[in-house]
Amino acid sequence: MKQFDHLTFHFSQYLALLAIGRLNSAAHHLALALDQAQNKKRPRLTAALLLHAGQLHMKQEHFQKAIHAFDNGLRILKNDASFNLENVVDQLVVQHKGYVGTPEQLPDLYLPQAVKDLKKAENDAALPIRLLMSTGVCHLEQNQDELALNYYKILLEYVGVTEHQDLMQTALTNAAELYRRRGDLSQATILLDQAFELLGTDPPPDKASIPFSIRAAILYRMGTWLEAVKWYEKAISSYEQTDDRRGLARTLVNLATIYLDMLSDYDKATPLLEKALSLSEVANDTINQAFANRGLALCFLNNEPEKAI
């Protein structure tokens, strides 16, 4: 009689519960799967499951727990000679809270998907890249820009990243956003141009929307507002072909901001902000709701003052 595989059972339960949004129950089964992987002394699989655990924590907005999971995964892989991670892990200086970051509106950022199949996950050559990138995104979500940039610098220098074009393009895109936020528009443009080279001439919408949006944001900071409008419109068109409500809503607000602050075109800004507000409410994005409401108040003050109250 075949022995019952507790590891596969708990991982399957985790995936099923995750799919229907039962995050706490999913976390319970994932923790049990992790225990099984550790007991069976399968370090690569343990690291792969820690990638899942970190991304689950991010869905729950438990960012410090997510960083802890990702870092633990990297430490486990440090002893795996095939990944050559010893220098990488040694460079990651453990730092604590204290980064204020920037109050600016952010485009949605890439988070690489964890491999779902257990066997594929255990043999995933890109596992350390996914862990590094996920930690960088986690710091970005907390506006810890310098910490995030540290991870992306290390990632872009990691010898294995060039073998994975999609992940390389993602890393370049996110690093470009970080340099934009620091005000280094020249370096941001260089990295984003490299990302576009990897995207090709006709990228799919789910790959194009974020780079388009960051290109627009760079042009906006350069003062070329009409060019920025064109790129935001391209980003919106791409987002509308995906299910990323959060990214679409934030891009709509960014475009509306140009119409409000630079072009004083309140008629064009109003429908963008109304759509952004509706999408933000569905996505439970309270930060973007605040930006959308602020913009609508400015529109109403100029066109219909009684609605601004």
MOHUDA-V276859 format. One record per backbone hydrogen bond with DSSP energy under -1.0 kcal/mol. NH is the residue of the N-H (numbers start at 1). CO is the residue of the C=O. E is the energy in kcal/mol with one decimal. If there is no record, write none. Layout:
<<NH/CO/E> <NH/CO/E>>
This chain:
<<6/4/-1.1> <9/5/-2.1> <10/6/-2.7> <11/7/-2.2> <12/8/-2.5> <13/9/-2.4> <14/10/-2.3> <15/11/-2.3> <16/12/-2.3> <17/13/-2.6> <18/14/-2.5> <19/15/-2.0> <21/18/-1.4> <22/17/-2.3> <23/21/-1.7> <26/22/-2.3> <27/23/-2.6> <28/24/-1.7> <29/25/-1.9> <30/26/-2.3> <31/27/-2.3> <32/28/-1.7> <33/29/-2.2> <34/30/-2.4> <35/31/-2.1> <36/32/-1.9> <37/33/-2.3> <38/34/-2.5> <39/35/-2.6> <40/36/-2.0> <41/38/-1.3> <42/37/-2.1> <46/42/-2.4> <47/43/-2.5> <48/44/-2.3> <49/45/-2.6> <50/46/-1.9> <51/47/-1.6> <52/48/-1.6> <53/49/-2.6> <54/50/-2.7> <55/51/-2.1> <56/52/-2.3> <57/53/-2.4> <58/54/-1.9> <59/55/-1.8> <60/56/-1.4> <61/58/-1.4> <62/57/-3.2> <66/62/-1.9> <67/63/-2.6> <68/64/-2.1> <69/65/-2.1> <70/66/-2.6> <71/67/-2.8> <72/68/-2.1> <73/69/-2.1> <74/70/-2.0> <75/71/-2.4> <76/72/-2.1> <77/73/-1.8> <78/74/-1.0> <80/77/-1.9> <83/80/-1.8> <89/85/-2.9> <90/86/-1.9> <91/87/-1.4> <93/91/-1.8> <121/117/-2.9> <122/118/-2.3> <123/119/-1.4> <124/121/-1.1> <127/124/-1.5> <130/126/-2.4> <131/127/-2.2> <132/128/-2.5> <133/129/-2.6> <134/130/-2.4> <135/131/-2.0> <136/132/-2.0> <137/133/-2.4> <138/134/-2.2> <139/135/-2.1> <140/136/-2.0> <141/137/-2.4> <143/140/-2.1> <144/139/-2.8> <145/143/-1.2> <148/144/-2.3> <149/145/-2.8> <150/146/-2.0> <151/147/-1.7> <152/148/-2.1> <153/149/-2.7> <154/150/-2.0> <155/151/-2.4> <156/152/-2.7> <157/153/-1.1> <161/158/-1.6> <163/160/-1.1> <164/161/-1.8> <168/164/-2.6> <169/165/-2.6> <170/166/-1.9> <171/167/-2.6> <172/168/-2.5> <173/169/-2.1> <174/170/-2.5> <175/171/-2.4> <176/172/-2.3> <177/173/-1.8> <178/174/-1.8> <179/175/-2.3> <180/176/-2.2> <181/177/-2.2> <182/178/-1.5> <183/180/-1.2> <184/179/-2.1> <185/183/-1.6> <188/184/-2.1> <189/185/-2.2> <190/186/-2.0> <191/187/-2.4> <192/188/-2.4> <193/189/-2.6> <194/190/-1.7> <195/191/-2.0> <196/192/-2.5> <197/193/-1.8> <198/194/-1.5> <199/195/-1.5> <200/196/-1.6> <207/204/-1.6> <208/204/-1.9> <209/205/-2.1> <212/208/-2.5> <213/209/-2.0> <214/210/-2.5> <215/211/-2.6> <216/212/-2.1> <217/213/-2.1> <218/214/-2.3> <219/215/-2.3> <220/216/-2.4> <221/217/-2.0> <222/218/-1.6> <223/220/-1.1> <224/219/-2.0> <225/223/-1.4> <228/224/-2.0> <229/225/-2.4> <230/226/-1.7> <231/227/-1.9> <232/228/-2.6> <233/229/-2.4> <234/230/-1.8> <235/231/-2.4> <236/232/-2.7> <237/233/-2.2> <238/234/-1.9> <239/235/-3.0> <240/236/-2.4> <241/238/-1.5> <242/239/-2.2> <245/243/-1.6> <248/244/-2.1> <249/245/-2.9> <250/246/-2.2> <251/247/-2.0> <252/248/-2.4> <253/249/-1.9> <254/250/-2.1> <255/251/-2.4> <256/252/-2.5> <257/253/-2.2> <258/254/-1.1> <259/255/-1.7> <260/256/-2.3> <261/257/-3.1> <262/258/-1.9> <263/258/-1.8> <265/259/-2.8> <269/265/-1.5> <270/266/-2.2> <273/269/-2.3> <274/270/-2.4> <275/271/-2.1> <276/272/-2.3> <277/273/-2.6> <278/274/-2.0> <279/275/-2.4> <280/276/-2.5> <281/277/-1.9> <282/278/-1.6> <283/279/-2.4> <285/280/-2.6> <286/284/-1.1> <289/285/-1.9> <290/286/-1.8> <291/287/-1.7> <292/288/-2.8> <293/289/-2.8> <294/290/-2.3> <295/291/-2.3> <296/292/-2.6> <297/293/-2.2> <298/294/-1.7> <299/295/-2.2> <300/296/-2.8> <301/297/-2.3> <302/298/-1.3> <303/299/-2.1> <304/300/-1.2> <307/304/-2.2> <308/305/-1.0>>
